[in-house]
Amino acid sequence: MELSIETDITCPHCGEVFPLQIDTSQSDQSLIEDCTVCCRPISLSVRCRPGSIIEIDITG
């Protein structure tokens, strides 16, 4: 089973979509990633189970 899944994220600042790798081995995660286009920080709350993403909440 692949635990790292690529998903597309939409930046709440500039609206651009970019791919992001999510490690699904942890069920609840809080991440901060920089947008690959405008470089502003994005807060992510991720709920997943091994091998699948259940929900991603994105805030600026």
PyMOL Python script that loads the backbone (N, CA, C, O; Angstrom):
from pymol import cmd

cmd.read_pdbstr("""\
ATOM      1  N   MET A   1       0.847  -1.177   0.000  1.00  0.00           N
ATOM      2  CA  MET A   1       0.000   0.000   0.000  1.00  0.00           C
ATOM      3  C   MET A   1       0.893   1.241   0.000  1.00  0.00           C
ATOM      4  O   MET A   1       1.836   1.336   0.785  1.00  0.00           O
ATOM      5  N   GLU A   2       0.595   2.169  -0.866  1.00  0.00           N
ATOM      6  CA  GLU A   2       1.329   3.430  -0.952  1.00  0.00           C
ATOM      7  C   GLU A   2       0.792   4.389   0.115  1.00  0.00           C
ATOM      8  O   GLU A   2      -0.400   4.699   0.127  1.00  0.00           O
ATOM      9  N   LEU A   3       1.666   4.857   1.005  1.00  0.00           N
ATOM     10  CA  LEU A   3       1.235   5.754   2.078  1.00  0.00           C
ATOM     11  C   LEU A   3       1.373   7.227   1.707  1.00  0.00           C
ATOM     12  O   LEU A   3       0.731   8.078   2.323  1.00  0.00           O
ATOM     13  N   SER A   4       2.191   7.537   0.721  1.00  0.00           N
ATOM     14  CA  SER A   4       2.369   8.915   0.274  1.00  0.00           C
ATOM     15  C   SER A   4       1.493   9.138  -0.963  1.00  0.00           C
ATOM     16  O   SER A   4       1.651   8.461  -1.979  1.00  0.00           O
ATOM     17  N   ILE A   5       0.571  10.095  -0.861  1.00  0.00           N
ATOM     18  CA  ILE A   5      -0.389  10.365  -1.934  1.00  0.00           C
ATOM     19  C   ILE A   5      -0.234  11.798  -2.402  1.00  0.00           C
ATOM     20  O   ILE A   5      -0.112  12.715  -1.590  1.00  0.00           O
ATOM     21  N   GLU A   6      -0.240  11.992  -3.721  1.00  0.00           N
ATOM     22  CA  GLU A   6      -0.190  13.343  -4.274  1.00  0.00           C
ATOM     23  C   GLU A   6      -1.609  13.846  -4.492  1.00  0.00           C
ATOM     24  O   GLU A   6      -2.455  13.142  -5.044  1.00  0.00           O
ATOM     25  N   THR A   7      -1.854  15.069  -4.053  1.00  0.00           N
ATOM     26  CA  THR A   7      -3.153  15.703  -4.247  1.00  0.00           C
ATOM     27  C   THR A   7      -2.930  17.147  -4.678  1.00  0.00           C
ATOM     28  O   THR A   7      -1.878  17.724  -4.401  1.00  0.00           O
ATOM     29  N   ASP A   8      -3.903  17.727  -5.347  1.00  0.00           N
ATOM     30  CA  ASP A   8      -3.801  19.113  -5.783  1.00  0.00           C
ATOM     31  C   ASP A   8      -4.377  20.035  -4.717  1.00  0.00           C
ATOM     32  O   ASP A   8      -5.454  19.782  -4.177  1.00  0.00           O
ATOM     33  N   ILE A   9      -3.647  21.110  -4.421  1.00  0.00           N
ATOM     34  CA  ILE A   9      -4.029  22.109  -3.433  1.00  0.00           C
ATOM     35  C   ILE A   9      -4.245  23.430  -4.158  1.00  0.00           C
ATOM     36  O   ILE A   9      -3.465  23.784  -5.041  1.00  0.00           O
ATOM     37  N   THR A  10      -5.294  24.165  -3.795  1.00  0.00           N
ATOM     38  CA  THR A  10      -5.524  25.498  -4.343  1.00  0.00           C
ATOM     39  C   THR A  10      -5.111  26.529  -3.300  1.00  0.00           C
ATOM     40  O   THR A  10      -5.608  26.520  -2.174  1.00  0.00           O
ATOM     41  N   CYS A  11      -4.200  27.414  -3.683  1.00  0.00           N
ATOM     42  CA  CYS A  11      -3.710  28.446  -2.772  1.00  0.00           C
ATOM     43  C   CYS A  11      -4.839  29.430  -2.465  1.00  0.00           C
ATOM     44  O   CYS A  11      -5.469  29.947  -3.388  1.00  0.00           O
ATOM     45  N   PRO A  12      -5.107  29.699  -1.175  1.00  0.00           N
ATOM     46  CA  PRO A  12      -6.166  30.652  -0.821  1.00  0.00           C
ATOM     47  C   PRO A  12      -5.752  32.111  -1.081  1.00  0.00           C
ATOM     48  O   PRO A  12      -6.597  33.006  -1.055  1.00  0.00           O
ATOM     49  N   HIS A  13      -4.471  32.346  -1.327  1.00  0.00           N
ATOM     50  CA  HIS A  13      -3.971  33.698  -1.561  1.00  0.00           C
ATOM     51  C   HIS A  13      -4.028  34.088  -3.041  1.00  0.00           C
ATOM     52  O   HIS A  13      -4.577  35.133  -3.388  1.00  0.00           O
ATOM     53  N   CYS A  14      -3.457  33.242  -3.915  1.00  0.00           N
ATOM     54  CA  CYS A  14      -3.351  33.596  -5.332  1.00  0.00           C
ATOM     55  C   CYS A  14      -4.265  32.768  -6.232  1.00  0.00           C
ATOM     56  O   CYS A  14      -4.434  33.098  -7.406  1.00  0.00           O
ATOM     57  N   GLY A  15      -4.861  31.692  -5.697  1.00  0.00           N
ATOM     58  CA  GLY A  15      -5.793  30.886  -6.467  1.00  0.00           C
ATOM     59  C   GLY A  15      -5.153  29.842  -7.367  1.00  0.00           C
ATOM     60  O   GLY A  15      -5.864  29.111  -8.057  1.00  0.00           O
ATOM     61  N   GLU A  16      -3.832  29.754  -7.378  1.00  0.00           N
ATOM     62  CA  GLU A  16      -3.151  28.768  -8.216  1.00  0.00           C
ATOM     63  C   GLU A  16      -3.260  27.371  -7.593  1.00  0.00           C
ATOM     64  O   GLU A  16      -3.315  27.219  -6.373  1.00  0.00           O
ATOM     65  N   VAL A  17      -3.290  26.369  -8.456  1.00  0.00           N
ATOM     66  CA  VAL A  17      -3.362  24.971  -8.031  1.00  0.00           C
ATOM     67  C   VAL A  17      -1.976  24.355  -8.197  1.00  0.00           C
ATOM     68  O   VAL A  17      -1.327  24.541  -9.226  1.00  0.00           O
ATOM     69  N   PHE A  18      -1.524  23.611  -7.169  1.00  0.00           N
ATOM     70  CA  PHE A  18      -0.226  22.938  -7.253  1.00  0.00           C
ATOM     71  C   PHE A  18      -0.306  21.588  -6.536  1.00  0.00           C
ATOM     72  O   PHE A  18      -1.127  21.413  -5.635  1.00  0.00           O
ATOM     73  N   PRO A  19       0.537  20.640  -6.931  1.00  0.00           N
ATOM     74  CA  PRO A  19       0.508  19.316  -6.300  1.00  0.00           C
ATOM     75  C   PRO A  19       1.235  19.312  -4.959  1.00  0.00           C
ATOM     76  O   PRO A  19       2.194  20.057  -4.755  1.00  0.00           O
ATOM     77  N   LEU A  20       0.764  18.465  -4.053  1.00  0.00           N
ATOM     78  CA  LEU A  20       1.376  18.329  -2.741  1.00  0.00           C
ATOM     79  C   LEU A  20       1.348  16.859  -2.335  1.00  0.00           C
ATOM     80  O   LEU A  20       0.324  16.192  -2.484  1.00  0.00           O
ATOM     81  N   GLN A  21       2.461  16.357  -1.826  1.00  0.00           N
ATOM     82  CA  GLN A  21       2.543  14.984  -1.325  1.00  0.00           C
ATOM     83  C   GLN A  21       2.067  14.957   0.123  1.00  0.00           C
ATOM     84  O   GLN A  21       2.541  15.737   0.949  1.00  0.00           O
ATOM     85  N   ILE A  22       1.139  14.067   0.430  1.00  0.00           N
ATOM     86  CA  ILE A  22       0.622  13.895   1.793  1.00  0.00           C
ATOM     87  C   ILE A  22       0.992  12.499   2.279  1.00  0.00           C
ATOM     88  O   ILE A  22       0.719  11.507   1.603  1.00  0.00           O
ATOM     89  N   ASP A  23       1.611  12.428   3.446  1.00  0.00           N
ATOM     90  CA  ASP A  23       1.930  11.151   4.086  1.00  0.00           C
ATOM     91  C   ASP A  23       0.700  10.704   4.868  1.00  0.00           C
ATOM     92  O   ASP A  23       0.335  11.340   5.856  1.00  0.00           O
ATOM     93  N   THR A  24       0.068   9.635   4.447  1.00  0.00           N
ATOM     94  CA  THR A  24      -1.185   9.187   5.068  1.00  0.00           C
ATOM     95  C   THR A  24      -0.973   8.220   6.236  1.00  0.00           C
ATOM     96  O   THR A  24      -1.932   7.617   6.718  1.00  0.00           O
ATOM     97  N   SER A  25       0.260   8.070   6.690  1.00  0.00           N
ATOM     98  CA  SER A  25       0.512   7.148   7.806  1.00  0.00           C
ATOM     99  C   SER A  25       0.040   7.721   9.146  1.00  0.00           C
ATOM    100  O   SER A  25      -0.104   6.975  10.114  1.00  0.00           O
ATOM    101  N   GLN A  26      -0.203   9.040   9.216  1.00  0.00           N
ATOM    102  CA  GLN A  26      -0.742   9.671  10.427  1.00  0.00           C
ATOM    103  C   GLN A  26      -2.179  10.099  10.151  1.00  0.00           C
ATOM    104  O   GLN A  26      -2.457  10.691   9.108  1.00  0.00           O
ATOM    105  N   SER A  27      -3.088   9.810  11.066  1.00  0.00           N
ATOM    106  CA  SER A  27      -4.510  10.054  10.797  1.00  0.00           C
ATOM    107  C   SER A  27      -4.891  11.529  10.815  1.00  0.00           C
ATOM    108  O   SER A  27      -5.674  11.957   9.968  1.00  0.00           O
ATOM    109  N   ASP A  28      -4.375  12.314  11.736  1.00  0.00           N
ATOM    110  CA  ASP A  28      -4.678  13.746  11.818  1.00  0.00           C
ATOM    111  C   ASP A  28      -3.369  14.528  11.787  1.00  0.00           C
ATOM    112  O   ASP A  28      -2.453  14.261  12.564  1.00  0.00           O
ATOM    113  N   GLN A  29      -3.297  15.502  10.872  1.00  0.00           N
ATOM    114  CA  GLN A  29      -2.067  16.272  10.705  1.00  0.00           C
ATOM    115  C   GLN A  29      -2.383  17.749  10.547  1.00  0.00           C
ATOM    116  O   GLN A  29      -3.422  18.120  10.001  1.00  0.00           O
ATOM    117  N   SER A  30      -1.480  18.585  11.030  1.00  0.00           N
ATOM    118  CA  SER A  30      -1.521  20.020  10.771  1.00  0.00           C
ATOM    119  C   SER A  30      -0.207  20.377  10.102  1.00  0.00           C
ATOM    120  O   SER A  30       0.865  20.120  10.649  1.00  0.00           O
ATOM    121  N   LEU A  31      -0.290  20.971   8.913  1.00  0.00           N
ATOM    122  CA  LEU A  31       0.898  21.295   8.127  1.00  0.00           C
ATOM    123  C   LEU A  31       0.874  22.753   7.718  1.00  0.00           C
ATOM    124  O   LEU A  31      -0.192  23.357   7.599  1.00  0.00           O
ATOM    125  N   ILE A  32       2.049  23.314   7.505  1.00  0.00           N
ATOM    126  CA  ILE A  32       2.174  24.623   6.884  1.00  0.00           C
ATOM    127  C   ILE A  32       3.068  24.443   5.668  1.00  0.00           C
ATOM    128  O   ILE A  32       4.225  24.042   5.793  1.00  0.00           O
ATOM    129  N   GLU A  33       2.534  24.737   4.503  1.00  0.00           N
ATOM    130  CA  GLU A  33       3.260  24.626   3.241  1.00  0.00           C
ATOM    131  C   GLU A  33       3.258  25.976   2.557  1.00  0.00           C
ATOM    132  O   GLU A  33       2.282  26.721   2.651  1.00  0.00           O
ATOM    133  N   ASP A  34       4.337  26.297   1.874  1.00  0.00           N
ATOM    134  CA  ASP A  34       4.389  27.528   1.090  1.00  0.00           C
ATOM    135  C   ASP A  34       3.837  27.263  -0.299  1.00  0.00           C
ATOM    136  O   ASP A  34       4.116  26.222  -0.895  1.00  0.00           O
ATOM    137  N   CYS A  35       3.054  28.200  -0.817  1.00  0.00           N
ATOM    138  CA  CYS A  35       2.548  28.103  -2.184  1.00  0.00           C
ATOM    139  C   CYS A  35       3.739  28.098  -3.128  1.00  0.00           C
ATOM    140  O   CYS A  35       4.673  28.881  -2.955  1.00  0.00           O
ATOM    141  N   THR A  36       3.715  27.227  -4.121  1.00  0.00           N
ATOM    142  CA  THR A  36       4.822  27.143  -5.073  1.00  0.00           C
ATOM    143  C   THR A  36       4.812  28.298  -6.063  1.00  0.00           C
ATOM    144  O   THR A  36       5.778  28.481  -6.804  1.00  0.00           O
ATOM    145  N   VAL A  37       3.729  29.087  -6.089  1.00  0.00           N
ATOM    146  CA  VAL A  37       3.627  30.215  -7.021  1.00  0.00           C
ATOM    147  C   VAL A  37       3.899  31.537  -6.311  1.00  0.00           C
ATOM    148  O   VAL A  37       4.819  32.260  -6.694  1.00  0.00           O
ATOM    149  N   CYS A  38       3.105  31.872  -5.267  1.00  0.00           N
ATOM    150  CA  CYS A  38       3.261  33.173  -4.590  1.00  0.00           C
ATOM    151  C   CYS A  38       4.115  33.097  -3.320  1.00  0.00           C
ATOM    152  O   CYS A  38       4.431  34.128  -2.726  1.00  0.00           O
ATOM    153  N   CYS A  39       4.487  31.892  -2.905  1.00  0.00           N
ATOM    154  CA  CYS A  39       5.371  31.650  -1.756  1.00  0.00           C
ATOM    155  C   CYS A  39       4.773  32.022  -0.397  1.00  0.00           C
ATOM    156  O   CYS A  39       5.499  32.033   0.597  1.00  0.00           O
ATOM    157  N   ARG A  40       3.487  32.323  -0.323  1.00  0.00           N
ATOM    158  CA  ARG A  40       2.861  32.644   0.962  1.00  0.00           C
ATOM    159  C   ARG A  40       2.513  31.348   1.696  1.00  0.00           C
ATOM    160  O   ARG A  40       2.233  30.339   1.049  1.00  0.00           O
ATOM    161  N   PRO A  41       2.525  31.353   3.023  1.00  0.00           N
ATOM    162  CA  PRO A  41       2.244  30.139   3.792  1.00  0.00           C
ATOM    163  C   PRO A  41       0.758  29.757   3.754  1.00  0.00           C
ATOM    164  O   PRO A  41      -0.127  30.611   3.766  1.00  0.00           O
ATOM    165  N   ILE A  42       0.524  28.449   3.708  1.00  0.00           N
ATOM    166  CA  ILE A  42      -0.823  27.890   3.700  1.00  0.00           C
ATOM    167  C   ILE A  42      -0.913  26.894   4.853  1.00  0.00           C
ATOM    168  O   ILE A  42      -0.077  25.998   4.970  1.00  0.00           O
ATOM    169  N   SER A  43      -1.930  27.050   5.706  1.00  0.00           N
ATOM    170  CA  SER A  43      -2.160  26.107   6.803  1.00  0.00           C
ATOM    171  C   SER A  43      -3.100  25.013   6.331  1.00  0.00           C
ATOM    172  O   SER A  43      -4.159  25.292   5.770  1.00  0.00           O
ATOM    173  N   LEU A  44      -2.709  23.775   6.559  1.00  0.00           N
ATOM    174  CA  LEU A  44      -3.504  22.625   6.148  1.00  0.00           C
ATOM    175  C   LEU A  44      -3.821  21.761   7.360  1.00  0.00           C
ATOM    176  O   LEU A  44      -2.939  21.472   8.169  1.00  0.00           O
ATOM    177  N   SER A  45      -5.066  21.353   7.484  1.00  0.00           N
ATOM    178  CA  SER A  45      -5.468  20.337   8.459  1.00  0.00           C
ATOM    179  C   SER A  45      -5.917  19.142   7.638  1.00  0.00           C
ATOM    180  O   SER A  45      -6.844  19.237   6.832  1.00  0.00           O
ATOM    181  N   VAL A  46      -5.250  18.021   7.852  1.00  0.00           N
ATOM    182  CA  VAL A  46      -5.486  16.839   7.020  1.00  0.00           C
ATOM    183  C   VAL A  46      -5.985  15.693   7.884  1.00  0.00           C
ATOM    184  O   VAL A  46      -5.399  15.388   8.922  1.00  0.00           O
ATOM    185  N   ARG A  47      -7.066  15.059   7.453  1.00  0.00           N
ATOM    186  CA  ARG A  47      -7.562  13.823   8.068  1.00  0.00           C
ATOM    187  C   ARG A  47      -7.404  12.731   7.026  1.00  0.00           C
ATOM    188  O   ARG A  47      -7.825  12.894   5.881  1.00  0.00           O
ATOM    189  N   CYS A  48      -6.801  11.622   7.419  1.00  0.00           N
ATOM    190  CA  CYS A  48      -6.609  10.538   6.460  1.00  0.00           C
ATOM    191  C   CYS A  48      -6.551   9.197   7.182  1.00  0.00           C
ATOM    192  O   CYS A  48      -6.489   9.125   8.410  1.00  0.00           O
ATOM    193  N   ARG A  49      -6.572   8.164   6.395  1.00  0.00           N
ATOM    194  CA  ARG A  49      -6.315   6.811   6.882  1.00  0.00           C
ATOM    195  C   ARG A  49      -5.242   6.248   5.962  1.00  0.00           C
ATOM    196  O   ARG A  49      -5.059   6.767   4.861  1.00  0.00           O
ATOM    197  N   PRO A  50      -4.537   5.224   6.364  1.00  0.00           N
ATOM    198  CA  PRO A  50      -3.443   4.729   5.534  1.00  0.00           C
ATOM    199  C   PRO A  50      -3.877   4.471   4.083  1.00  0.00           C
ATOM    200  O   PRO A  50      -4.738   3.637   3.808  1.00  0.00           O
ATOM    201  N   GLY A  51      -3.251   5.215   3.176  1.00  0.00           N
ATOM    202  CA  GLY A  51      -3.517   5.032   1.753  1.00  0.00           C
ATOM    203  C   GLY A  51      -4.588   5.932   1.170  1.00  0.00           C
ATOM    204  O   GLY A  51      -4.790   5.920  -0.044  1.00  0.00           O
ATOM    205  N   SER A  52      -5.294   6.725   1.996  1.00  0.00           N
ATOM    206  CA  SER A  52      -6.338   7.611   1.438  1.00  0.00           C
ATOM    207  C   SER A  52      -6.504   8.868   2.294  1.00  0.00           C
ATOM    208  O   SER A  52      -6.312   8.855   3.510  1.00  0.00           O
ATOM    209  N   ILE A  53      -6.867   9.947   1.611  1.00  0.00           N
ATOM    210  CA  ILE A  53      -7.123  11.215   2.269  1.00  0.00           C
ATOM    211  C   ILE A  53      -8.628  11.356   2.468  1.00  0.00           C
ATOM    212  O   ILE A  53      -9.392  11.197   1.516  1.00  0.00           O
ATOM    213  N   ILE A  54      -9.057  11.647   3.676  1.00  0.00           N
ATOM    214  CA  ILE A  54     -10.479  11.802   3.983  1.00  0.00           C
ATOM    215  C   ILE A  54     -10.912  13.250   3.781  1.00  0.00           C
ATOM    216  O   ILE A  54     -11.939  13.514   3.154  1.00  0.00           O
ATOM    217  N   GLU A  55     -10.121  14.198   4.318  1.00  0.00           N
ATOM    218  CA  GLU A  55     -10.515  15.604   4.268  1.00  0.00           C
ATOM    219  C   GLU A  55      -9.274  16.492   4.384  1.00  0.00           C
ATOM    220  O   GLU A  55      -8.332  16.171   5.110  1.00  0.00           O
ATOM    221  N   ILE A  56      -9.289  17.611   3.658  1.00  0.00           N
ATOM    222  CA  ILE A  56      -8.236  18.620   3.784  1.00  0.00           C
ATOM    223  C   ILE A  56      -8.915  19.964   3.958  1.00  0.00           C
ATOM    224  O   ILE A  56      -9.726  20.364   3.122  1.00  0.00           O
ATOM    225  N   ASP A  57      -8.589  20.671   5.045  1.00  0.00           N
ATOM    226  CA  ASP A  57      -9.064  22.036   5.282  1.00  0.00           C
ATOM    227  C   ASP A  57      -7.897  22.970   5.034  1.00  0.00           C
ATOM    228  O   ASP A  57      -6.818  22.780   5.597  1.00  0.00           O
ATOM    229  N   ILE A  58      -8.101  23.987   4.190  1.00  0.00           N
ATOM    230  CA  ILE A  58      -7.048  24.908   3.799  1.00  0.00           C
ATOM    231  C   ILE A  58      -7.399  26.309   4.282  1.00  0.00           C
ATOM    232  O   ILE A  58      -8.504  26.797   4.047  1.00  0.00           O
ATOM    233  N   THR A  59      -6.433  26.965   4.971  1.00  0.00           N
ATOM    234  CA  THR A  59      -6.609  28.357   5.377  1.00  0.00           C
ATOM    235  C   THR A  59      -5.330  29.115   5.065  1.00  0.00           C
ATOM    236  O   THR A  59      -4.252  28.529   4.961  1.00  0.00           O
ATOM    237  N   GLY A  60      -5.464  30.419   4.918  1.00  0.00           N
ATOM    238  CA  GLY A  60      -4.313  31.265   4.553  1.00  0.00           C
ATOM    239  C   GLY A  60      -3.481  31.692   5.692  1.00  0.00           C
ATOM    240  O   GLY A  60      -2.493  32.402   5.503  1.00  0.00           O
TER     241      GLY A  60
END
""", "prot")
cmd.dss("prot")
cmd.show_as("cartoon", "prot")
cmd.util.cbc("prot")
cmd.orient("prot")
